[in-house]
Amino acid sequence: MEKDKPELLTVDEVAKRLKVHNRTVYRRIKEGSLRAVKLGRLWRVPEDALEEYLEKHAHESPKGPREIQLKLF
């Protein structure tokens, strides 16, 4: 019996699921917060790695804290 192989997602697929730009996904891979494998020139994210990332970062805003600047005229 063959083990089930995890589905490998493209960076674009991950970006769509997270509702972020694909550059953000590449940054998360580079910083090590999102596990991925490189196949030739292309990065692939195992589906279980995306689930782990979502569980760990579910409480965070996708764009991080924002500062509001008020302009007085």
Secondary structure in CASP SS format (residue, H / E / C, confidence):
PFRMAT SS
TARGET T0000
AUTHOR 0000-0000-0000
METHOD secondary structure of the structure
MODEL  1
M C 1.00
E C 1.00
K C 1.00
D C 1.00
K C 1.00
P C 1.00
E C 1.00
L E 1.00
L E 1.00
T E 1.00
V H 1.00
D H 1.00
E H 1.00
V H 1.00
A H 1.00
K H 1.00
R H 1.00
L H 1.00
K C 1.00
V C 1.00
H C 1.00
N H 1.00
R H 1.00
T H 1.00
V H 1.00
Y H 1.00
R H 1.00
R H 1.00
I H 1.00
K H 1.00
E H 1.00
G C 1.00
S C 1.00
L C 1.00
R C 1.00
A C 1.00
V E 1.00
K E 1.00
L E 1.00
G C 1.00
R C 1.00
L E 1.00
W E 1.00
R E 1.00
V E 1.00
P E 1.00
E H 1.00
D H 1.00
A H 1.00
L H 1.00
E H 1.00
E H 1.00
Y H 1.00
L H 1.00
E H 1.00
K H 1.00
H H 1.00
A C 1.00
H C 1.00
E C 1.00
S C 1.00
P C 1.00
K C 1.00
G C 1.00
P C 1.00
R C 1.00
E C 1.00
I C 1.00
Q C 1.00
L C 1.00
K C 1.00
L C 1.00
F C 1.00
END
